[in-house]
Amino acid sequence: MGLKKLDKRLLNRLPILKVLDLHGNKLKQLDWSFTKTPTNLAYIDISGNIFTELSNSSIMTLPHINSIHLNDNDWKCTCALEWVKVLPSPIPESVTCSTPESLQYMSIVNVPSSQLTCVPASVSCTSTSSTGKYHSSLNISCTFGGDPFPDVIWTKPDKTELRHYNYDYPNYEVSETGVLTIKSLDVDDNGQWTIQANNVKKQNKVNMQLIVTDVPTTTTITTTSTTTMSTISTTTNNNTTRKTIPPTTKTTTPTTTTEKTTIVKQTPAKKIAPVLSTGNNLKMTSKTVEGRLTELYLAEMSLKKLDKRLLDHLPILKVLDLHGNKLKRTGKYHSSLNISCTFGGDPFPDVIWTKPDGTELKYYNYDNPNYEVSETGVLTIKSLDVDDDGQWTVQANNVKKQNVVNIQVTVTDIPTTTTPITPTTTMTATQTTAPAENQTTSKPMGGMSIYITVAVVVGIALIILMICLIIYCIKPAFWKQNRCHAFPKRSERIGT
């Protein structure tokens, strides 16, 4: 099939799988961590690929395995492959070395253990610190060495581990050579990272400080109320009566801005209702966000953006009301646009994007190829069109709750429609004045007119000639001379 990668999550969902046949593909590596989950695999065939290395922990931990096919691969014979020798025959005999050159074409069983060497893993970075702007992308590369090539693990300040096979953290990518790519720097990326390189000979670690700059400041919004009582005196029949006017309330909203961003990190509850958010504009301090709120109403506040971190710190939030705001996304006509929100809930909610015309778009979308909804709910519009302009609805549903947010999508640079010009025929009436008696008018005659005149004259002459011939033939005086019937009869011509 020409496979170059195989997502191990496919195998995680097949607990009763017994036969895994991957022969004849282009697989160089395989994430064998699926073997850590309960499985009934008994037969594995990875022959005819381009594997160079295979750890003994990948297959030997399978409790029911009884047949393995490893032949026709580009095996690199090092100490990491020595475990293959202990496998039952004929498996070891089928493993032929491709590298190093001194062992090429030799079966692994014929290679002495002293020639199966390894080089300890190493890692070195040119700098102990790296800097990037908030919400920008950043590539961090170090030099990794070792034979076999080490497994590279990047550890965030919050102890999250990132590897080449990364399924749970789409914002991060680790290449085959160990380069880390952070697609969008966030506050939790700021701090000390650990880079680890491991192979069968050694584990090596280095630390690196990552600094995120231009982090937006936090705005604290406070509201104070002042109540005023008013009294009016009135006189009736020398009696004084006091009339009290109901209290009036004046509300002032002073705004203060702090210079340091404060974010509280909490572990979310396992069972929470789905929530979603968009953008990065509204900021709230840690005093307000303490994980106690169950209802959050931000309706009709003219919000244009909403910081997802606000919702990250509300693990027991059940109600999120954002209606009547100005949340929107903008894109150019016929350009692509990605719209991402943060979805939460356990189980993870079903995400439905609804277009302005009422068309619903889900992860399994077969009828609208211009739109894609990823597993994490990100909407991709491949080519913006006029019917994408307007209010979209984003809905997150699970067994606990249904949650809805509106987003305004604006399509710019729409070409104006040009009305085609219908050809018209104009007829102009021209008044001709007769020339005076002593004036003559002359019209130029083209070449075609001369030919027509000649043809007419010749035609008239031929007609006159034919009339003369007819008259001559039927003239009574000449009838007896048989001038018009001078041809002999047929019997005379044939001699009878």
Secondary structure, DSSP 8 states (H G I E B T S, - for coil): ---S---HHHHHT-TT--EEE-TTS--S---GGGGGS-----EEE-TTS------HHHHTT-TT--EEE--SS-EE-SGGGGGGGGS-TTTGGG-BEEESGGGTT-BGGGS-GGG---EEEEEE-S-SEEEEETT--EEE--EEEEES--EEEEE-TT--EE-SS-SS-TTEEE-TT--EEESS--GGG-EEEEEEEE-SS-EEEEEEEEEEE-----EEE--EEEEEEEEEEEEETTEEEEEEEEEEEEEE--EEE-SS---------SS---B----S-----TTT-SS--SEEE-TTS--S---THHHHT-TT--EEE-TTS--EEEEETT--EEE----B-SS--EEEEE-TTS-EE-SS--S-TTEEE-TT--EEESS--GGG-EEEEEEEE-SS-EEEEEEEEEEE------------------------TT--------HHHHHHHHHHHHHHHHHHHHHHHHHHHT-GGGTTTTGGG-S--HHHHHT-
